[in-house]
Amino acid sequence: MKEIKAIIRPNKLAALRDALVALPGFPGMTVSKVEGCSAPSRHLAHHNIKEQLTDYTPKVRIEIIAPDDVVQLIFDCITRVAQTGHYGDGLVWVTEVEQAAFVFKTTQGNAS
């Protein structure tokens, strides 16, 4: 089992969601609003300290826990759909998940 995380442009979320839901075995995802900035060397030099401290741009963070057999499909889908060809398109990474479980309440029994 792996965790796939991605930081993408907010305007790409709807198209990405549609593409992911169409994948066989897609397990669902968590989406959060985030802000960030790229490494300074990737952009033009800032003119003053105010620009340096306020250059955060809105992004969306996606988190997916998936079985090993669909991880590459999901990774490829994200990198294909989320890209625009410009700096700041985002980042996708995969990490190992040692253990995970769904948390839910069963409807069996009448115990209080």
Secondary structure, DSSP 8 states (H G I E B T S, - for coil): -EEEEEEE-GGGHHHHHHHHHTSTT----EEEEEEE---GGGS---SSHHHHHS--EEEEEEEEEE-HHHHHHHHHHHHHHH--SSTTSEEEEEEE-S----------S---
